[in-house]
């Protein structure tokens, strides 16, 4: 299966990235400036993840959290 572009993310990828970053749902919701309830709706697939939010997670949050310690 071909990976999605940076500006697209499905709810399974969102959950996998959050778990890889070892963050709770409430922590990532807070970092994104959204309510925990809305974040849970994204992660459950109830609500589609906006392209801008997917881009922000993929290009700003995930690389920063996952960079190796120096």
PyMOL commands that set and color helices and strands:
alter all, ss='L'
color gray80, all
select helices_A, chain A and resi 11-20+25-32+36-44+51-66
alter helices_A, ss='H'
color red, helices_A
deselect
rebuild
show_as cartoon
